Amino acid sequence: MTRSALPGLAIATAVLIAGLLLAFTVGRYPVSLGDLLTVLLAKVTGQTADVPTAVQSVVLQVRGPRVLAAALVGAALAVAGTAFQGLFRNPLVSPDILGASSGAALGAVTGIFFSLGVLAIQALAFVGGLVAVAAVYMIGSAVRARDPILVLVLTGGGCRRVARRRCRPGEISRRSL
């Protein structure tokens, strides 16, 4: 790591820690910073915390899993964004380039149209995004060109156009699916 990256890393780490502490302490049931640290330290060391059980319950059972999930999802999105930026060698890249967003939207609209449950809609959205990216990859690999990234981008635009055409509001019927 270069010397010029250290201040940015330190600032990013400090902002992350401040955000996590803020997420743990602010809410409908406020928890002081001292109570938060007492509960977390007691959990790590295996001792009992001398705070009300309501505070322990709020920190460990309500806010803890949510804050942890938010941090992990944020980290996963950061890794995915970095992978996209590295693949396309473009710092302004988005998931729309490969048609993943439109494929996911088409899958979700299909699930909503058939009145499926929430988990089924989410699963269809995930599968729709995967199918769109797989279609772009298959079409892009079939076309031989000097610039394969350009072929992927153009193919993704075409798949995005097809998926968006399928899920326009007011035009969905059983025939169009």
C-alpha positions in Angstrom: 0.0 0.0 0.0 1.4 3.4 -0.9 1.9 6.1 1.5 -0.6 8.4 -0.1 -3.4 5.8 0.4 -3.0 5.6 4.1 -4.8 8.8 5.0 -7.8 7.8 2.8 -7.9 4.4 4.4 -7.8 5.9 7.9 -10.6 8.3 7.1 -12.7 5.6 5.5 -12.2 3.3 8.6 -13.1 6.2 11.0 -16.3 7.0 9.0 -17.2 3.3 9.0 -16.7 2.9 12.8 -18.6 6.2 13.4 -21.5 5.0 11.2 -21.6 1.6 13.0 -21.7 3.3 16.4 -24.4 5.7 15.3 -26.5 2.8 14.0 -26.1 1.0 17.3 -27.0 3.9 19.5 -29.7 5.9 17.7 -33.2 4.6 17.4 -36.6 4.4 19.0 -34.9 3.0 22.1 -31.8 5.1 22.6 -28.7 3.3 23.9 -25.8 5.3 25.3 -22.3 4.7 24.0 -21.2 3.5 27.4 -24.0 0.9 27.6 -23.2 -0.2 24.1 -19.5 -0.8 24.9 -20.5 -2.5 28.2 -22.8 -4.9 26.4 -20.4 -5.7 23.6 -17.4 -6.2 26.0 -19.5 -8.4 28.2 -20.5 -10.5 25.2 -16.9 -10.9 24.0 -15.5 -11.8 27.5 -18.4 -14.0 28.5 -19.2 -11.9 31.6 -22.6 -10.4 32.6 -23.2 -6.8 31.8 -24.6 -4.5 34.5 -27.1 -2.8 32.2 -30.9 -3.5 31.9 -31.9 -6.6 30.0 -33.8 -4.3 27.6 -30.6 -2.6 26.5 -28.9 -6.0 26.0 -31.8 -7.2 24.0 -31.9 -4.1 21.8 -28.2 -4.2 21.1 -27.7 -8.0 20.6 -31.0 -9.1 19.2 -32.4 -6.2 17.3 -29.7 -3.7 16.2 -26.8 -6.1 16.1 -28.0 -8.4 13.4 -29.3 -5.4 11.3 -26.0 -3.5 11.6 -24.0 -6.6 10.8 -26.1 -7.4 7.8 -25.9 -3.8 6.5 -22.1 -3.8 6.8 -21.8 -7.2 5.0 -24.2 -6.2 2.2 -22.3 -2.9 1.8 -19.0 -4.8 1.6 -20.5 -7.2 -1.0 -21.8 -4.3 -3.1 -18.3 -2.6 -2.9 -16.6 -5.8 -4.1 -19.1 -6.2 -6.9 -18.6 -2.6 -8.0 -14.9 -3.0 -7.9 -15.1 -6.1 -10.0 -17.2 -4.4 -12.6 -14.8 -1.4 -12.7 -11.9 -3.8 -13.2 -13.6 -5.8 -15.9 -14.6 -2.8 -18.0 -11.7 -0.6 -17.0 -14.1 2.2 -16.3 -14.7 3.9 -12.9 -18.2 5.0 -13.9 -19.6 1.5 -14.8 -23.0 0.3 -13.5 -24.9 -3.0 -13.5 -27.1 -1.7 -16.3 -24.2 -2.3 -18.8 -24.6 -6.1 -18.8 -28.4 -5.9 -18.5 -28.4 -7.4 -15.0 -30.8 -4.7 -13.6 -33.3 -5.1 -16.5 -33.2 -8.9 -16.3 -33.8 -8.7 -12.5 -36.7 -6.3 -13.1 -38.2 -8.6 -15.7 -38.0 -11.5 -13.2 -39.5 -9.5 -10.4 -42.4 -8.3 -12.7 -43.0 -11.9 -13.7 -43.3 -12.9 -10.1 -45.6 -10.0 -9.3 -47.7 -10.7 -12.3 -48.3 -14.3 -11.2 -49.0 -13.2 -7.6 -46.2 -15.1 -6.1 -44.9 -14.7 -2.6 -42.1 -12.3 -1.6 -39.3 -14.9 -1.6 -40.4 -16.3 -5.0 -40.4 -12.7 -6.4 -36.9 -12.2 -5.0 -35.7 -15.5 -6.4 -37.1 -14.7 -9.8 -35.4 -11.4 -9.8 -32.1 -13.0 -8.9 -32.5 -15.7 -11.6 -33.6 -13.0 -14.1 -30.4 -11.0 -13.5 -28.3 -14.2 -13.9 -30.1 -15.2 -17.1 -29.5 -11.7 -18.6 -25.8 -11.7 -17.7 -25.5 -15.3 -19.0 -27.2 -14.3 -22.3 -24.9 -11.3 -22.7 -21.9 -13.5 -22.1 -23.0 -16.3 -24.5 -23.9 -13.8 -27.3 -20.7 -11.8 -26.7 -18.5 -14.9 -26.7 -20.1 -16.1 -30.0 -19.2 -12.8 -31.7 -15.5 -12.6 -32.6 -14.2 -9.0 -32.5 -11.0 -7.1 -31.7 -12.6 -5.4 -28.7 -14.5 -8.0 -26.6 -15.4 -5.4 -23.9 -17.2 -3.3 -26.6 -19.1 -6.4 -27.7 -20.2 -7.1 -24.1 -21.4 -3.6 -23.7 -23.3 -3.5 -27.0 -24.8 -7.0 -26.3 -25.8 -5.8 -22.8 -27.5 -2.8 -24.2 -29.5 -5.1 -26.6 -30.5 -7.4 -23.8 -31.4 -4.5 -21.6 -33.7 -3.1 -24.4 -35.4 -6.5 -24.8 -36.0 -6.8 -21.0 -37.3 -3.3 -20.6 -39.7 -3.8 -23.5 -41.1 -6.8 -21.8 -41.8 -5.0 -18.5 -43.4 -1.7 -19.4 -46.2 -0.7 -17.1 -49.7 -1.2 -18.5 -48.5 -3.4 -21.4 -48.1 -6.7 -19.6 -50.5 -9.5 -20.5 -50.2 -13.2 -20.2 -49.5 -13.3 -24.0 -46.5 -11.1 -23.7 -44.8 -13.3 -21.2 
